[in-house]
Amino acid sequence: MKYVPTTVDFARMVVSLMLVVAAAGAVATPVAAQSDQPAWAVDMFDRMGPMVETYNAEVDASDFGLMAGQLQGEKVNLVVDDPANGTEASVSFTLDDNLRMQDLALGTRDDATIQMSTTTETMDGIIASTTPSTAFKDAVVAEEITISGLGTVSQVKWAVINVIGGVLQGIFG
């Protein structure tokens, strides 16, 4: 039988998590400049252009369920880790109300509201997919792409979303 926390235990966990996230938000995180990108980042960025066109043509916000409302209008820093050589690259974009990617750029943006993190393997799979919006959604559900907030309010919001998602996944599998 799976453990299901009581309402009080769950509330304590959420409040504790919110305090930790708020404290972590007080620490400034450096922004990666475009010139700090590894050589493979430019190739990945170039391959993302055609993928974004396909993604934007096929994306349907309703396919994302409750997650759609949380992603609409977000300004994203996507950090892609290459564990083979210990480097990471970043690209940024915004998601409009239909979850279409806009303003794709190499490097991070100073006004980002969320950070998505993944590996080169996952990103290469999404780029190569004939249905990148489905591949992206599936990667988020499988936690191959993780989402965290930037800024105190967004950090708390995404911490709560991630905790609730984890609890629901633990209950319903």
Buried (B, 14 or more C-beta within 10 A) or exposed (E): EEEEEEEEEBEEEBEEBBEEBBEEBEEEEEEBEBEBBBEBBEEBBEEBEEBBEBBBEEBEBEEBEEBBEBBBEBBBBBBBBBEEEEBBBBBBBBBBEEBBBEEBEBBBBEEBBBBBBBBBEBBEBBBEBEBBBBBBBBBBBEEBBBBBBBEBEBBBBBBBBBBEBEBEEEEEE
